[in-house]
Amino acid sequence: MAQIAQVLVDVPTMQTNRPYSYQIPVAWQSQVTPGMRVVVPFGRGKRRVQGFVLKLDETTNYDGDLKAIDAVVDLAPVLNHEALEMTEWLAESTFSFRITCAQTMLPAVMRAKYEKQLRVTAQTTSTVQQTVFKDQTEVPFDDVATTPKAVSDLLRLQADGQVDVYYHVKNQARRKTQLAVKPLLTSSEFTEAETDVRAGATQQLALLKGLATLNGEVLAQKAFTERFGVSEATIRVGAKKGWLEKVAVEVYRDPYATSNIKPTKPLKLNDEQQVAVDQIVTAIEAPKTTTFLLEGVTGSGKTEVYLQAMAAALAQGKTALMLVPEISLTPQMVNRVKGRFGKAVAVLHSGLSSGEKYDEWRRIQRGEAQVVVGARSAVFAPLKNLGLIVMDEEHESTYKQDDAPRYHARQVALWRSRYHNCPVVLGSATPSLETRARAEKGVYQRLVLADRVNRRPMPSVSIIDMKKEMQQHAESNFSAPLLVALQDRLDRHEQSVLMLNRRGYSSFVLCRDCGFVLKCPNCDISLTLHMDTHTMKCHYCGHEEAIPRVCPNCHSRQIRYYGTGTEKVEEELRDLLPDARIIRMDNDTTRKKGAHAKLLAQFGSGEADILIGTQMIAKGLDFPNVTLVGVLNADTALGLPDFRASERTFQLLTQVSGRAGRAEKTGHVYIQTFNPDHYAIRFAKHHDYEGFFKYEMRMRHQGGYPPYYFTVQITASDLDEAVAAKRMYQLLQWLRPRLAPNTIILGPTPKPIARVNRRYYYQIVIKYKQEPNLKQTLTTLLHETQVQQRQGLQIGIDVEPLHFM
């Protein structure tokens, strides 16, 4: 019988990927299994930390006396065998710590929370008992250690043995329960009990009849009272008479309990869709690890291909996982998937409450849900026997995690595909260049949907040169042709979508006398004006302050607002088109839970004529009455010094253009730009992805950028700029002799926004085609920089970063 557990411990100040051996107490030796969370003592002091059991052993190489596991957090493993293997791969591939990877795979409420407590000892005097503990045996450390003197006194008391410090590990996960009625008699006994009840006691008689119909089943008290017309007071009487017992039963928090989702049936596929479904289903049935690129124009019916392929997986007794890039896409996609698969569907995304995510995760873990729809982190959903993984809009940057472990959901999906020997479908109208290049080489199998399902033409696109517009008309966010088109749609009772990829009222506030721009005190970025809250906000750290009425620098009153945002566009449009009903959709209007779904439902039901939004409205939305799309400023991303700027601009323009003319009515798109001749805009006008792909690949080859090179970004940040800069130059000298001569090292340089939340950021970018020493070098860097991190310097390693400039 295994007596020793190999435990991966969570020690924030000094992480390690090496497990530690702990003795399993005799009472638990047949119960502790890999994947469980446990609480263990760590170090020489009284510290208690949480850890994951990785495996069980009979013996250990450790010579000393093993410490024993203190407590078991879970009654069943929270990480299955696949997840435990995945933590090892993820830690190695992202150069992060395995404990961080394990915690990433769980709902936030299941991550460890530590509380430091003060405890009395046998030496505690009555005076200390009263002054420190208030006659209790244990008090929170932070409640007592409120001043430097109080800390000093505690140190003295601990040295004297009068107080002890103890760490509690709390499990934050809580199950939701509700009162239920449990019958205690048989049906015949309930009938017999009716004879002892007086004839006028109608409530008690109704209670007995209701209990008899349950046949021993437990029913929620609220449901019981509604079904049988019995009051809570009568139920209490029944409990006193021994007819029933009031019990607490667990209930799931269902985020879609009130949604009226109508069941749907599979649609008839066109020839291109049928070919795609047939090939995917063949790979499911084989089963075969195949990666498909489903490249289909907007409106080509990719979602129906997903749904029918998922149905095939379920028919084989397997499960299916579907990823979407943003919460704004989730409501419509959830409706479609739930409409097809009903209660078999679980949903995981950031718009759910912590309790809802926890309950959905447990439904999946228990095998009560066979289909999962969710955003990036849903790629870790504990589905067993996966038959298909779908990644919609695979090109989206939101699939990449910004902090450790800096994984890309695509890479995790491919790993799980290999583990389960099942196909992955990467879907997009505008695939990332890396994905499309792999399909070109035959690494991925390319499936093409070249036409819209209803054979409707792609919307025609007009490019508006805003330089000429500025010369001919007063300054406005709206060109004359776009305004005419908007009015025309209003007259025809058709809907329009307007995109501006910048929220807020104005981009910045500037003094016209001295040129002062109000900046964030914590970041190297100007504050954005928000008129709805009458504040200046930083979109990086969240800092807010009042709108200045005089210049803080020269005290002039010549403060003016420059640039534009969705809020300002909405205000201007209400002046220009007073009869239009307008909905604005950005991060400010969608903060509340369910706001995305509510706003889209209003627009879809015809309660608004115009939808204004940021890029969250560019993808996935399917409204048959939308015949006009306007892009107010196509140049937002083009000006960034990022080699992916053109690709992102082309993708965004193509995606948002695809919102128009998806049904029987013809669509038209107006793109306003100051760069009408830029190749990204020219190719977007003609919906020409293949032309853009070939042109952009030539540009990448000439510049030596991905997918022709692999890249790694290393960042250092500190509250002191000199410390961050010095460390990066030291790191450069450390890296050069360890990497091959043909490996390119760029930098170090300050990041484009060099200060965020009071921390200064410097970066080094490594470009290589083959680098045999890279893995060992970066692993060494990860472990050796932990000592410096305790002093405030933070080092980050990002493999294949999506944003570096």
C-alpha positions in Angstrom: 0.0 0.0 0.0 1.3 3.4 -1.0 2.5 5.4 2.1 4.2 8.4 0.5 2.6 11.2 -1.6 4.6 13.3 -4.1 3.1 16.7 -3.6 3.5 19.8 -5.8 3.5 22.7 -3.2 2.4 26.3 -3.6 5.1 28.5 -2.2 4.6 31.9 -3.8 8.1 33.3 -2.8 10.0 30.3 -4.1 8.2 28.0 -6.6 9.7 24.8 -7.9 8.6 22.2 -10.4 10.0 19.4 -8.2 7.5 17.6 -6.0 8.1 17.0 -2.3 7.6 13.7 -0.4 5.0 13.6 2.4 3.9 10.8 4.6 0.2 9.8 4.2 -1.4 9.3 7.6 -2.5 5.7 8.1 -6.2 6.6 8.2 -6.0 8.0 4.6 -3.5 5.6 2.9 -6.2 4.0 0.8 -8.0 7.3 0.1 -5.5 9.9 -1.0 -5.2 9.7 -4.8 -3.3 11.7 -7.5 -5.1 14.9 -8.4 -6.3 15.7 -4.9 -5.5 18.9 -3.1 -3.9 18.6 0.3 -2.6 20.9 3.0 1.0 20.2 4.1 3.6 21.7 6.4 6.4 23.4 4.6 9.8 24.8 5.8 11.1 25.0 9.3 8.3 27.1 10.7 4.6 26.6 11.3 3.7 27.4 7.7 0.9 25.4 6.0 0.6 25.5 2.2 -1.7 23.9 -0.3 -0.4 21.4 -2.8 -1.5 18.8 -5.5 -0.8 15.1 -5.1 1.1 14.2 -8.3 1.7 10.5 -7.6 1.9 7.9 -4.8 5.1 5.9 -3.9 6.1 3.1 -1.6 9.5 4.5 -0.9 11.4 7.8 -1.1 15.0 8.8 -1.6 14.8 11.4 1.2 17.0 10.4 4.2 15.3 12.4 7.0 11.9 12.0 8.7 9.1 12.8 6.4 6.4 15.3 7.4 2.9 14.1 7.2 -0.1 15.5 5.2 -2.1 17.8 7.5 -5.4 17.8 5.7 -7.2 16.7 2.6 -9.0 19.5 0.8 -11.0 17.3 -1.7 -12.8 14.1 -1.4 -12.1 13.3 -5.0 -9.4 14.4 -7.4 -9.9 17.8 -9.0 -7.3 17.2 -11.6 -7.6 13.9 -13.6 -4.7 12.0 -15.2 -4.9 14.1 -18.4 -4.7 17.4 -16.4 -1.8 16.2 -14.4 0.1 15.3 -17.5 -0.9 18.6 -19.1 0.5 20.7 -16.2 4.0 19.2 -16.9 3.8 19.9 -20.7 2.3 23.4 -20.1 5.0 24.4 -17.6 7.8 23.2 -20.0 6.3 24.9 -23.1 5.5 28.2 -21.5 8.5 28.4 -19.1 6.2 28.7 -16.0 5.8 26.8 -12.8 3.7 23.7 -12.7 1.7 24.8 -9.6 0.6 27.9 -11.6 -0.5 25.7 -14.5 -2.5 23.4 -12.1 -4.3 26.4 -10.6 -5.0 27.9 -14.0 -7.0 24.7 -14.9 -9.4 25.2 -11.9 -12.2 27.7 -11.3 -10.9 30.8 -9.4 -12.9 29.9 -6.3 -11.0 26.6 -6.0 -7.6 28.3 -5.7 -5.9 28.5 -2.3 -6.5 31.4 0.1 -4.2 31.7 3.1 -5.0 33.3 6.4 -2.4 33.9 9.1 -3.7 33.4 12.6 -2.2 34.1 16.1 -2.8 31.3 18.6 -2.3 31.1 22.4 0.3 28.8 23.8 0.8 27.1 27.2 3.0 30.0 28.2 0.5 32.8 27.3 -0.1 35.0 30.4 -3.5 36.2 31.4 -2.5 39.8 30.5 -1.6 38.8 26.9 -4.7 36.6 26.8 -6.9 39.6 27.5 -5.0 42.3 25.5 -4.0 40.4 22.4 -6.6 37.6 22.2 -9.6 39.3 23.9 -10.1 35.9 25.8 -10.2 33.9 22.6 -7.8 31.1 21.7 -7.1 32.4 18.1 -7.3 35.8 16.3 -6.4 36.9 12.8 -2.8 38.1 12.6 -3.7 41.3 10.6 -6.2 42.3 13.2 -3.4 42.6 15.8 -0.4 43.6 13.7 -1.8 47.0 12.8 1.3 49.2 13.6 5.0 48.8 13.5 5.0 48.8 17.4 2.3 46.1 17.5 4.5 44.0 15.2 7.5 44.6 17.4 5.5 43.5 20.5 4.3 40.4 18.7 7.9 39.5 17.7 8.9 39.8 21.4 5.9 37.7 22.5 6.7 35.0 20.0 10.3 34.9 21.2 9.0 34.4 24.7 6.8 31.6 23.5 3.6 33.4 24.4 2.1 33.5 20.9 2.2 31.2 18.0 1.7 32.0 14.3 -0.4 29.5 12.3 -1.4 29.5 8.6 -4.9 28.5 7.7 -5.5 27.3 4.1 -9.1 28.1 3.1 -11.0 26.4 0.3 -13.2 29.2 -1.1 -15.4 26.9 -3.2 -18.9 26.7 -1.8 -21.8 24.7 -3.0 -25.3 26.2 -3.3 -28.0 24.4 -1.3 -31.7 24.8 -0.9 -34.3 23.4 1.5 -36.1 20.3 0.3 -38.8 18.0 1.6 -38.0 14.3 2.2 -40.9 11.9 2.8 -40.3 9.6 5.8 -43.3 7.2 5.3 -44.5 4.9 2.6 -47.5 5.8 0.3 -49.7 3.4 2.3 -48.6 4.9 5.6 -49.4 8.4 4.3 -52.9 7.2 3.3 -53.3 5.7 6.8 -52.2 8.9 8.4 -55.0 10.8 6.7 -57.6 9.0 8.9 -56.0 10.7 12.0 -56.4 14.2 10.6 -59.6 16.1 11.2 -61.7 16.7 8.1 -61.3 20.5 8.2 -57.5 20.5 8.2 -57.3 20.8 4.4 -53.6 22.0 4.4 -52.5 18.9 6.3 -54.5 16.6 4.1 -53.0 18.2 1.0 -49.6 17.8 2.5 -50.1 14.0 3.1 -51.4 13.5 -0.4 -48.5 15.4 -1.9 -45.9 13.4 0.2 -47.6 10.2 -0.9 -47.1 11.1 -4.6 -43.4 11.6 -4.2 -42.8 7.9 -3.6 -39.8 8.7 -1.4 -38.2 11.2 -3.8 -36.8 14.5 -2.4 -38.4 17.7 -3.8 -37.3 21.3 -3.2 -39.6 22.9 -0.6 -40.4 25.9 -2.9 -41.4 23.5 -5.7 -43.5 21.4 -3.2 -45.4 24.4 -1.9 -46.2 25.6 -5.4 -47.2 22.1 -6.8 -49.4 21.1 -3.9 -50.6 24.5 -2.6 -49.2 23.9 0.9 -47.8 26.6 3.2 -44.4 26.5 4.8 -46.1 26.5 8.2 -47.9 23.3 7.3 -44.6 21.7 6.2 -43.2 22.6 9.7 -46.2 20.8 11.2 -45.5 17.8 9.0 -41.9 17.7 10.2 -43.0 17.8 13.9 -45.4 14.9 13.3 -42.7 12.8 11.7 -44.2 12.7 8.2 -41.3 14.4 6.5 -37.8 15.7 7.1 -36.5 19.1 5.9 -33.1 18.6 4.3 -30.6 20.7 2.4 -29.9 19.5 -1.1 -27.3 20.8 -3.5 -28.5 22.8 -6.6 -26.6 24.0 -9.6 -26.4 27.7 -10.3 -27.6 27.8 -13.9 -26.6 31.0 -15.8 -29.1 30.3 -18.5 -32.0 29.1 -16.3 -34.3 32.0 -17.4 -33.2 32.0 -21.0 -35.9 31.0 -23.5 -33.7 29.1 -25.9 -35.7 27.3 -28.7 -34.6 23.9 -29.9 -33.3 23.7 -33.4 -32.8 21.0 -36.0 -29.9 20.4 -38.3 -30.0 22.4 -41.5 -29.5 21.1 -45.0 -25.9 21.5 -45.9 -24.6 22.8 -49.3 -21.9 20.8 -51.1 -19.0 22.6 -49.5 -20.4 22.2 -46.0 -21.1 18.5 -46.6 -17.5 17.9 -47.8 -16.2 19.6 -44.6 -18.5 17.7 -42.3 -17.8 14.3 -43.9 -14.0 14.8 -43.5 -14.3 15.9 -39.9 -16.7 13.0 -39.0 -14.3 10.5 -40.7 -11.5 11.7 -38.4 -13.8 11.5 -35.3 -14.8 7.9 -36.2 -11.3 6.7 -37.1 -10.3 8.2 -34.5 -7.5 10.3 -35.8 -5.5 13.3 -34.6 -6.1 15.7 -37.5 -6.0 19.5 -37.5 -8.5 21.0 -39.9 -8.4 24.7 -41.0 -12.0 25.5 -41.9 -11.5 28.7 -44.0 -14.9 30.1 -44.8 -16.0 33.6 -45.8 -18.3 35.4 -43.4 -21.8 33.9 -43.6 -20.6 30.7 -45.2 -22.2 28.5 -42.5 -19.2 27.5 -40.5 -21.3 27.3 -37.3 -23.6 24.6 -38.9 -20.5 22.6 -39.8 -19.4 22.8 -36.2 -22.8 21.7 -34.8 -23.2 18.7 -37.1 -19.6 17.6 -36.5 -20.2 17.9 -32.7 -23.4 15.9 -33.1 -21.4 13.1 -34.8 -19.0 13.1 -31.8 -21.9 12.8 -29.3 -23.4 10.0 -31.4 -20.1 8.1 -30.9 -20.5 8.5 -27.1 -17.8 11.1 -27.1 -17.7 14.7 -25.9 -17.1 18.0 -27.7 -15.4 21.3 -26.8 -16.1 24.6 -28.6 -14.0 27.8 -28.0 -15.0 31.3 -28.9 -12.6 34.3 -28.6 -14.7 36.8 -26.6 -17.6 37.0 -24.2 -19.5 39.2 -26.7 -19.7 36.2 -29.1 -20.8 33.8 -26.4 -24.5 34.7 -26.1 -25.4 34.0 -29.7 -23.1 30.9 -29.9 -24.5 29.5 -26.6 -28.1 30.0 -28.0 -27.2 28.0 -31.1 -25.4 25.2 -29.3 -28.0 24.9 -26.5 -30.7 25.0 -29.1 -29.1 21.9 -30.7 -27.9 20.0 -27.7 -30.0 21.3 -24.8 -29.0 20.4 -21.2 -26.0 18.5 -22.4 -24.2 21.9 -22.8 -22.1 23.6 -20.1 -20.8 27.2 -20.5 -17.5 28.6 -19.2 -16.6 32.3 -19.6 -15.7 35.4 -17.5 -19.3 36.8 -17.7 -20.5 34.1 -15.2 -20.4 34.6 -11.5 -17.7 32.6 -9.5 -20.5 30.3 -8.2 -21.9 29.7 -11.7 -18.5 28.9 -13.1 -17.8 26.5 -10.2 -21.1 24.7 -10.8 -20.7 24.4 -14.5 -17.1 23.1 -14.0 -18.5 20.4 -11.6 -21.2 19.4 -14.1 -18.5 18.8 -16.7 -16.3 17.0 -14.2 -19.1 14.7 -13.2 -19.9 13.8 -16.8 -23.4 15.6 -16.6 -22.4 17.8 -19.6 -21.1 16.4 -22.8 -20.6 19.7 -24.7 -18.7 22.8 -23.4 -18.8 26.2 -25.0 -16.5 28.9 -23.6 -13.7 31.4 -24.0 -10.0 30.9 -23.6 -9.8 29.1 -20.2 -12.6 26.6 -21.3 -9.8 24.8 -23.2 -9.0 23.2 -19.8 -12.6 21.9 -19.2 -12.4 18.5 -17.6 -14.2 16.7 -20.4 -13.4 13.0 -20.7 -13.3 11.0 -24.0 -13.0 14.1 -26.2 -14.2 13.5 -29.7 -13.9 17.0 -31.2 -12.4 20.4 -30.4 -13.6 23.4 -32.3 -11.9 26.8 -32.1 -14.0 29.5 -33.8 -12.3 32.7 -35.0 -8.9 31.0 -34.4 -7.0 34.1 -35.5 -8.1 36.2 -32.5 -5.4 37.5 -30.1 -7.7 37.0 -27.1 -6.9 33.3 -27.2 -3.4 34.2 -25.8 -3.0 34.5 -22.0 -1.2 37.7 -20.9 0.3 36.5 -17.6 1.8 33.2 -16.5 1.3 30.6 -17.8 1.3 32.5 -21.1 -0.4 29.8 -23.1 -2.2 30.1 -26.4 -5.5 28.1 -26.4 -4.7 26.8 -29.9 -1.6 25.0 -28.5 -3.5 23.5 -25.6 -6.2 22.4 -28.0 -3.6 20.6 -30.2 -2.1 18.9 -27.1 -5.5 17.7 -26.0 -6.2 16.5 -29.6 -3.0 14.3 -29.4 -4.0 13.0 -25.9 -7.5 12.0 -27.0 -6.6 11.1 -30.6 -9.4 13.4 -31.9 -9.6 16.1 -34.6 -9.3 19.9 -34.0 -11.2 22.3 -36.3 -9.7 25.8 -36.5 -12.3 28.1 -38.1 -12.0 31.6 -39.5 -12.8 33.8 -42.5 -9.3 35.3 -42.0 -7.0 32.7 -40.5 -3.8 33.8 -38.8 -0.8 33.8 -41.1 0.9 31.1 -39.0 -2.2 28.8 -39.3 -2.6 29.4 -43.0 1.1 28.8 -43.6 0.8 25.4 -41.9 -2.1 24.5 -44.0 -0.1 25.5 -47.1 2.6 23.1 -46.1 0.1 20.3 -45.4 0.6 20.2 -41.7 -3.1 21.2 -41.3 -5.8 19.9 -43.6 -7.6 22.9 -45.3 -11.3 22.9 -45.9 -12.8 25.8 -47.8 -16.2 27.4 -47.8 -15.9 29.9 -50.6 -19.5 31.0 -50.8 -22.2 32.3 -48.4 -24.8 29.6 -47.6 -27.7 31.4 -49.3 -25.5 32.2 -52.3 -25.9 35.9 -51.5 -23.0 38.1 -52.7 -20.5 39.5 -50.3 -21.4 43.1 -49.4 -19.9 45.8 -51.7 -17.3 48.0 -50.0 -16.7 51.8 -50.5 -13.5 53.4 -49.3 -13.9 56.9 -48.0 -10.8 59.1 -48.1 -11.2 61.2 -45.0 -8.4 63.6 -46.1 -10.7 64.8 -48.9 -13.7 64.7 -46.6 -11.9 67.1 -44.2 -11.2 69.5 -47.1 -14.8 69.6 -48.3 -16.8 69.4 -45.1 -16.7 70.5 -41.4 -14.7 68.1 -39.1 -16.9 65.2 -38.2 -16.8 61.5 -37.3 -19.1 60.9 -40.2 -18.4 61.3 -43.9 -21.2 62.7 -46.2 -21.7 59.3 -48.0 -22.0 57.4 -44.7 -24.5 59.8 -43.3 -26.6 59.6 -46.5 -26.5 55.8 -46.3 -27.5 55.8 -42.6 -30.5 58.0 -43.3 -31.4 55.7 -46.2 -31.4 52.6 -43.9 -33.6 54.5 -41.4 -36.1 55.3 -44.1 -36.2 51.6 -45.2 -36.4 50.3 -41.6 -33.2 48.5 -42.0 -30.4 48.3 -39.4 -26.8 49.6 -39.4 -23.7 48.7 -37.4 -20.9 51.2 -36.8 -17.5 50.3 -35.5 -15.0 52.5 -33.8 -12.2 50.7 -32.0 -11.9 53.2 -29.2 -14.2 53.5 -26.2 -14.8 56.7 -24.2 -15.7 60.2 -25.2 -12.4 61.7 -26.2 -8.9 60.2 -26.6 -7.2 62.9 -24.6 -7.4 66.4 -23.0 -5.0 69.0 -24.2 -4.2 72.6 -23.1 -4.2 74.8 -26.2 -2.0 77.4 -24.5 0.9 75.2 -23.3 0.3 71.9 -25.0 -0.1 70.0 -21.7 -1.8 66.5 -22.1 -3.3 65.0 -18.9 -1.6 61.7 -18.3 -2.1 58.8 -15.9 0.1 59.2 -12.8 0.8 55.4 -12.9 1.3 54.8 -16.7 2.9 56.4 -19.7 -0.5 56.9 -21.4 -2.9 59.8 -21.7 -6.1 59.6 -19.7 -9.4 59.1 -21.7 -12.4 61.4 -21.2 -15.6 59.6 -20.2 -18.7 61.9 -20.2 -21.1 59.3 -18.8 -19.1 59.2 -15.5 -17.7 62.7 -15.8 -14.2 61.3 -15.2 -10.8 60.9 -16.8 -9.9 57.2 -17.0 -6.8 55.1 -17.6 -7.6 52.0 -19.7 -4.5 50.3 -18.5 -4.5 50.5 -14.6 -8.0 51.8 -14.0 -7.0 55.2 -12.4 -9.8 57.8 -12.4 -9.8 61.5 -11.6 -12.0 64.5 -12.2 -12.1 66.3 -15.6 -9.8 69.3 -15.2 -11.4 72.8 -15.8 -8.0 74.6 -15.8 -4.7 73.4 -17.1 -2.7 71.8 -14.2 0.5 73.1 -15.8 -0.2 76.8 -16.8 -3.6 77.3 -15.2 -5.1 78.3 -18.5 -8.8 77.6 -19.2 -8.0 76.6 -22.8 -8.7 72.9 -22.1 -10.0 71.1 -25.1 -11.0 67.5 -25.9 -9.2 65.8 -28.8 -9.7 62.5 -30.6 -12.9 60.5 -30.4 -14.5 57.5 -28.8 -17.7 55.5 -29.0 -19.4 57.7 -26.4 -18.6 60.9 -28.4 -19.7 59.2 -31.6 -23.0 58.2 -30.0 -23.6 61.8 -28.9 -22.8 63.3 -32.4 -25.0 60.7 -34.1 -28.0 61.6 -31.9 -27.6 65.2 -33.0 -27.3 64.3 -36.7 -30.0 61.6 -36.7 -32.4 62.5 -33.9 -35.0 59.9 -34.9 -32.5 57.0 -34.8 -32.7 54.5 -32.0 -29.1 53.9 -31.0 -27.4 51.2 -28.8 -23.8 51.6 -27.7 -21.8 48.5 -27.0 -18.3 48.8 -25.5 -16.5 47.8 -22.2 -18.3 50.7 -20.4 -21.9 49.6 -21.3 -21.2 45.9 -20.9 -19.7 45.8 -17.4 -22.8 44.3 -15.7 -23.5 40.6 -15.9 -25.6 39.6 -18.8 -25.2 43.1 -20.5 -23.8 41.6 -23.7 -26.7 39.3 -24.2 -29.3 41.9 -23.2 -28.0 44.6 -25.7 -27.7 42.1 -28.6 -31.2 40.8 -27.9 -32.5 44.3 -28.0 -30.8 45.0 -31.3 -31.8 41.6 -32.7 -35.5 42.2 -31.8 -35.5 45.5 -33.7 -35.5 47.8 -30.7 -32.7 49.9 -32.2 -31.8 51.1 -35.7 -28.0 51.5 -35.2 -25.5 49.6 -33.1 -22.3 51.5 -32.3 -19.4 49.5 -30.8 -15.8 48.6 -30.5 -14.3 45.5 -32.1 -16.5 43.3 -29.9 -19.2 43.8 -32.5 -17.0 42.9 -35.4 -17.3 39.1 -35.2 -19.9 36.4 -35.0 -23.0 38.6 -34.9 -25.8 37.5 -37.3 -28.7 39.8 -37.8 -30.7 39.5 -41.0 -31.9 43.1 -41.1 -28.4 44.6 -41.0 -27.6 46.0 -44.4 -25.1 48.7 -43.6 -21.7 48.5 -41.8 -19.6 51.6 -41.2 -16.0 51.6 -40.0 -15.4 55.1 -38.7 -11.6 54.9 -38.6 -9.8 52.0 -40.2 -6.4 53.4 -39.2 -6.6 52.8 -35.5 -4.2 49.8 -35.6 -2.2 50.7 -38.7 -0.2 53.4 -36.9 1.2 51.0 -34.3 4.8 49.9 -34.7 3.9 46.2 -34.7 4.6 43.8 -37.6 1.1 42.3 -37.2 -0.6 45.7 -37.5 -1.6 45.1 -41.2 -2.8 41.6 -40.5 -5.0 42.8 -37.6 -6.4 45.6 -39.6 -7.3 43.4 -42.6 -8.9 40.8 -40.3 -10.9 43.3 -38.4 -12.2 45.1 -41.6 -13.1 41.7 -43.2 -14.9 40.5 -40.1 -16.9 43.6 -39.5 -17.8 43.8 -43.2 -19.2 40.3 -42.9 -22.0 41.6 -40.6 -23.8 43.2 -43.6 -26.1 41.5 -46.0 -26.2 38.1 -44.4 -29.8 37.3 -45.3 -31.9 38.2 -48.3 -31.2 42.0 -48.3 -28.1 43.3 -50.0 -25.4 44.7 -47.8 -23.0 47.6 -48.2 -19.9 48.6 -46.2 -18.3 52.1 -45.8 -14.7 52.2 -44.6 -13.5 55.6 -43.6 -9.7 56.0 -43.6 -6.8 58.4 -44.0 -4.8 55.7 -45.7 -7.0 54.5 -48.6 -4.0 53.1 -50.6 -2.7 50.9 -47.8 -2.6 47.2 -49.0 -4.6 45.9 -46.0 -7.5 48.2 -46.8 -7.3 47.5 -50.5 -7.5 43.7 -50.0 -10.2 44.1 -47.4 -12.3 46.1 -50.0 -12.4 43.1 -52.2 -12.7 40.4 -49.4 -9.5 39.0 -50.9 -7.9 36.9 -48.1 -5.7 34.9 -50.5 -4.2 38.1 -52.1 -3.5 39.5 -48.7 -2.0 36.3 -47.4 0.5 36.1 -50.3 1.4 39.8 -50.1 1.8 39.8 -46.3 3.9 36.6 -46.4 6.4 38.3 -48.7 6.6 41.2 -46.3 7.2 38.9 -43.4 9.9 37.0 -45.3 11.7 40.2 -46.2 11.5 41.4 -42.6 12.4 38.1 -40.9 9.2 37.8 -38.9 6.9 34.9 -38.0 6.0 32.5 -39.5 9.5 32.4 -40.9 11.1 32.8 -37.5 10.1 31.7 -34.0 10.1 34.4 -31.3 10.4 34.7 -27.6 9.9 37.9 -25.6 11.6 38.5 -22.2 10.5 41.4 -20.1 11.8 42.9 -16.9 9.8 45.3 -14.8 10.4 47.2 -11.6 9.2 50.2 -9.7 12.7 51.7 -10.4 13.4 52.3 -14.1 17.2 52.0 -13.6 16.8 48.6 -11.9 14.7 47.2 -14.8 17.1 48.6 -17.5 20.3 47.4 -15.7 18.9 43.9 -15.3 18.0 43.7 -18.9 21.5 44.6 -20.0 22.9 42.0 -17.6 20.5 39.5 -19.0 21.7 40.3 -22.6 25.3 39.5 -21.6 24.1 36.3 -19.9 22.1 35.2 -23.0 24.6 35.8 -25.8 27.2 33.1 -25.0 24.4 30.5 -24.3 22.6 30.9 -27.6 23.7 30.0 -31.1 25.5 32.7 -33.2 22.8 32.8 -35.8 20.1 33.5 -33.2 19.0 37.1 -33.4 18.6 39.1 -30.1 16.8 42.4 -30.4 17.1 45.0 -27.6 17.0 45.6 -24.8 14.6 48.5 -25.3 11.8 50.1 -23.2 8.4 48.8 -24.2 6.3 51.2 -26.3 4.2 52.0 -23.2 7.2 52.0 -20.9 5.3 52.5 -17.6 2.1 50.7 -16.6 0.7 50.8 -13.0 3.9 52.5 -11.7 6.1 49.7 -13.1 8.8 50.3 -15.8 9.0 47.7 -18.6 12.0 46.7 -20.7 12.1 43.9 -23.3 14.4 41.6 -25.2 13.1 39.7 -28.3 14.8 36.5 -29.4 14.3 35.4 -33.1 15.4 32.0 -34.3 14.8 29.2 -36.7 16.6 26.5 -34.7 18.0 27.0 -31.3 18.9 23.8 -29.4 20.0 25.6 -26.3 16.9 27.7 -25.9 14.8 25.4 -23.7 17.6 24.8 -21.1 18.6 28.5 -21.1 15.1 29.8 -20.5 14.3 27.1 -17.8 17.5 28.2 -16.0 16.4 31.8 -16.3 13.0 31.0 -14.8 14.4 29.4 -11.7 17.4 31.7 -11.1 15.4 35.0 -11.3 13.1 34.0 -8.4 15.4 35.6 -5.8 15.3 38.9 -7.6 11.5 38.7 -7.9 11.2 38.6 -4.1 13.0 42.0 -4.2 10.4 43.5 -6.6 12.0 42.8 -10.0 9.6 40.8 -12.2 10.9 38.7 -15.2 8.4 37.4 -17.8 9.0 34.9 -20.6 6.5 34.9 -23.5 6.8 32.2 -26.2 5.4 33.5 -29.5 4.1 36.8 -28.2 1.2 38.4 -30.1 2.0 41.9 -29.0 5.6 43.2 -29.1 6.7 46.5 -30.7 
